[in-house]
Amino acid sequence: MKRNPHEVQQLVRHYEQQLAKAPAPLWMEATDLLDVLDHFEQQNAYFESEQCMRLALRLHPDNPEVVIRRAYRLKNEGRLAEAEEVVRALPEQDTLDVRFFLAEIALSRLEFDRAEQLFNEGLKGEREIDAQLLAEDGEMPMGVSDLLLEVGELFLDYGSIARAQKFLKQIAADAPEHQRAQMLLAECAFQLGDTDTALRQLETLLDENPYYLDAWLMVADVSNEAKDFAKCSEAANFALAIEPHNEKALRFKAVAALGQEHYEEVLTVYEDYRTLYPNDYTMALSAGEILLNQGKFDAAREVLVRSNQMCPNENPDKARILSDIATTYAAQGNMSKAYDTLLGCCSLGSNYEEVLLQAVQMALHYRHLPFVVRALTHYLEVYTLTAGTRLRIARMLCESNLFGEVGAVWEQLLKVTESGTTLAAPYLAYAARRLMRVREYHFWLAYALYEDPTTTQQIFRQIYPNAALSDYLTQARLEFPEAHT
C-alpha cells in the first residue's frame, strides 16, 4: 500500500538516523528501503538514491522488487544490456514485474508487437489472481486499471497511438484512473491531428469536473496549436483561476496574447511571471523581442540581458538572445558594442567568419557604413572567398544599394578565382553596371543569363522593363556601345 507523504518523511528520517549511527549495523525492510529510494529519486538526489540502492541490494540481494528496481535504474542510465541481464537472472520469469520490464525493453527497441504480448501476459496473470481471490475468499479484486493506465502511457510515450488507445479504452468509467485515461485519450487524438475530438473529450471532462486544472491546460495547448488564441486565452484564465501562479497557464496566457498581437498584455504577464519564476529565461526572451520590435531598445536590452543571464550556454536560444541584444545597440548607433556582443557567439560554437558576416548584415540594416567597410575589408584579408560567401556578400551589398561607397570591396568581388559556377553572377553584373565597369557588366550579364536566368530577370526587370529576357544582352550593348569600339 502506498504510504502518505507524512509517513514517507518519517521513514526517511529514520533511515538517515540509522545511517548516521555507523559503524552500528543498519537493518530495514526491503519495502521501506524502496520507499526511501522513491523519495530520493523524486528529489533528484543522485548520490543518496545510489547509496540507498546499494544498501538495499546488500541487505536483500534476492528480493525480486529490489532487483527489478536496480534494473530500472540501469535502464534509465542507458545501460540496457546490463539491466536486461539482471532481470533475466531472476529465478521467476513469469511475474508481472519481469514481464512489464521486458516489455519496456522491447518498447525501447521499437518492438511494439513483442511489448504488447508481454503486457497482455502480465495483465492476464493479474486478472487470474483477482478472479482466484474472489472465488476463494470473496475478496473484491483491486482490478488492473492502474496497469492499463501505465501501459497506455508507455505506448503513448513511444508514439504507438493506436495501442495506447486500445489499452486506455479498457479502463472502466467507475475506475479511479478513468479521468486520467480520458486525458490521455484526448492527447492521443491531439497527436493524431484530430483537435476537434481532443477538445470534445476535454470539454466532457470539464463538464464533469470544472476544476480539473490539467484539462484546462490541455485545452489551452490544443487551442494554441489550432491558432484559436481566444480559446487558448480563455482556458489559461480558467486555469489561473484554479491555480493563480501556475507556470504553464501563465505561459499559455502570454502565447495567446502574442498570437492576438496584444503586446501590452504579454508584457504584463511577463512582469507577473518573472516574479514567480525568476530563473526562467523564455518569457524574458519573448518580452524582450516584443519591446525590440516596438523600438523600445533600452527596455528591450534590460529584459534580454536578464534572459541571457538565465539561459544555459548549451541552449540554442543563447545565440538568438545575444543577437537580439546586439540589435538594440546597433539600432541606437553603437555598432562597436553590437559587434562585441555578437562575438559572444564564438564561445557558443559559432565560428568567427559567420559572426563577422552577421555583424556586417546588422550594420547594413542600420546603415553603419564605416563599420561595413572595415569589417568587409578585414574579412577579405583573412578569408578566401568561396562561391557561397561571394554570393552572400554581393547580395547584401546590392540589396543595401551600396556600390561606390564600397568600391574596394567590389573590386575584390569582381575578381573571381574559384573554380565552378559563380553563384554571384547576377549581382556582379548589376554592380558592374552601377560602377560603370562596362566590359565586366557585359561579361557578367552574359554569364548570369546562362547560369541563373531567374535571378537575373528579377534583378534586371526594372532596368529593361519592356525587353524579353533573351534581349537583355542586346539592350546592354546598345546602352553602352563604347565597350565594343
Sequence and secondary structure as in RCSB ss.txt:
>XXXX:A:sequence
MKRNPHEVQQLVRHYEQQLAKAPAPLWMEATDLLDVLDHFEQQNAYFESEQCMRLALRLHPDNPEVVIRRAYRLK
NEGRLAEAEEVVRALPEQDTLDVRFFLAEIALSRLEFDRAEQLFNEGLKGEREIDAQLLAEDGEMPMGVSDLLLE
VGELFLDYGSIARAQKFLKQIAADAPEHQRAQMLLAECAFQLGDTDTALRQLETLLDENPYYLDAWLMVADVSNE
AKDFAKCSEAANFALAIEPHNEKALRFKAVAALGQEHYEEVLTVYEDYRTLYPNDYTMALSAGEILLNQGKFDAA
REVLVRSNQMCPNENPDKARILSDIATTYAAQGNMSKAYDTLLGCCSLGSNYEEVLLQAVQMALHYRHLPFVVRA
LTHYLEVYTLTAGTRLRIARMLCESNLFGEVGAVWEQLLKVTESGTTLAAPYLAYAARRLMRVREYHFWLAYALY
EDPTTTQQIFRQIYPNAALSDYLTQARLEFPEAHT
>XXXX:A:secstr
    HHHHHHHHHHHHHHHHTTTS     HHHHHHHHHHHHHTT HHHHHHHHHHHHHH TT HHHHHHHHHHHH
HTT HHHHHHHHHTSS  SSHHHHHHHHHHHHHTT HHHHHHHHHHHHHHHHHHHHHHHHHH      SHHHHHH
HHHHHHHTT HHHHHHHHTTS TTSTTHHHHHHHHHHHHHHTT HHHHHHHHHHHHHH TT HHHHHHHHHHHHH
TT HHHHHHHHHHHHHHSTT HHHHHHHHHHHHHTT HHHHHHHHHHHHHH TT  HHHHHHHHHHHHTT HHHH
HHHHHHHHHHS TTSTHHHHHHHHHHHHHHHTT HHHHHHHHGGGGGGT  HHHHHHHHHHHHHHTT HHHHHHH
HHHHHHHS   HHHHHHHHHHHHHTT SGGGHHHHHHHTS  SSS  TTHHHHHHHHHHTT HHHHHHHHHHHHH
H HHHHHHHHTTTSTTS GGGHHHHHHHH GGGG 
